[in-house]
Amino acid sequence: MVEVFYNDSFLHVIHRIKDANFRERVNKLIEKIVNDPEIGKPMRHERKGTREVYIGSFRLSYVFIPEQNRLVFLSIYHKDEQ
């Protein structure tokens, strides 16, 4: 079983989501990632080691550490904020 952790900035953004549909999409995506942590697109350059999945025009960023069987959700941000 994968250990799941949430970064403070991730929790901050999650608590600010007011749209119930978007919040539900994020929750379903989190479940999907927990079940298969390698589904996200591996990032390169300064974000090497992280993965991202798309939610419309937003990105959910996370790190999967297979040696420790640990999953850390980092942030949700708009694609224009990259």
Phi and psi in degrees as a GROMACS rama.xvg file:
@    title "Ramachandran Plot"
@    xaxis  label "Phi"
@    yaxis  label "Psi"
@TYPE xy
-81.9681  133.419  VAL-2
-81.646  131.952  GLU-3
-112.681  130.876  VAL-4
-128.073  153.038  PHE-5
-124.038  127.163  TYR-6
-67.5208  150.646  ASN-7
-58.4008  -40.0567  ASP-8
-67.589  -33.252  SER-9
-64.7714  -46.4788  PHE-10
-62.9898  -38.1341  LEU-11
-61.0295  -45.9781  HIS-12
-67.2989  -42.143  VAL-13
-59.0586  -43.2019  ILE-14
-68.9802  -21.4145  HIS-15
-87.2347  -10.2569  ARG-16
-71.1798  120.902  ILE-17
-100.561  -26.1712  LYS-18
-73.8032  114.987  ASP-19
-63.3782  -37.396  ALA-20
-64.1443  -45.2  ASN-21
-65.1104  -41.9241  PHE-22
-60.5318  -40.7874  ARG-23
-65.7907  -40.473  GLU-24
-62.5027  -40.4613  ARG-25
-64.8129  -44.8641  VAL-26
-61.5796  -41.5101  ASN-27
-65.1225  -39.3138  LYS-28
-66.5794  -38.3499  LEU-29
-61.7541  -44.1066  ILE-30
-60.1601  -42.1686  GLU-31
-62.6915  -42.3291  LYS-32
-66.6525  -40.7576  ILE-33
-61.5081  -38.3761  VAL-34
-73.1347  -30.9794  ASN-35
-144.831  84.7294  ASP-36
-61.9265  -16.0343  PRO-37
-96.91  17.8221  GLU-38
-76.6845  -22.8845  ILE-39
-73.5039  157.823  GLY-40
-74.3081  123.885  LYS-41
-67.4182  133.18  PRO-42
-88.6009  161.348  MET-43
-123.06  176.815  ARG-44
58.787  -125.017  HIS-45
-69.2368  -16.8367  GLU-46
-103.886  18.4117  ARG-47
-57.6953  136.828  LYS-48
99.8264  -14.3097  GLY-49
-102.658  165.542  THR-50
-131.255  156.171  ARG-51
-136.056  146.947  GLU-52
-126.43  151.143  VAL-53
-94.8064  140.717  TYR-54
-130.805  86.0739  ILE-55
64.1546  -124.198  GLY-56
-94.6446  13.8959  SER-57
-109.161  160.445  PHE-58
-125.07  135.847  ARG-59
-107.168  118.833  LEU-60
-105.466  137.517  SER-61
-152.156  166.546  TYR-62
-123.646  133.491  VAL-63
-114.021  123.55  PHE-64
-111.549  93.8414  ILE-65
-63.5198  -32.6947  PRO-66
-62.3919  -34.0567  GLU-67
-102.591  -1.73908  GLN-68
53.4687  48.3509  ASN-69
-124.154  139.946  ARG-70
-125.669  124.802  LEU-71
-122.533  118.163  VAL-72
-84.5582  125.276  PHE-73
-97.6369  -50.0743  LEU-74
-166.703  160.679  SER-75
-124.511  127.305  ILE-76
-146.826  160.509  TYR-77
-75.7551  144.941  HIS-78
-59.9741  -25.7398  LYS-79
-74.4391  -10.5124  ASP-80
-93.3962  8.31195  GLU-81
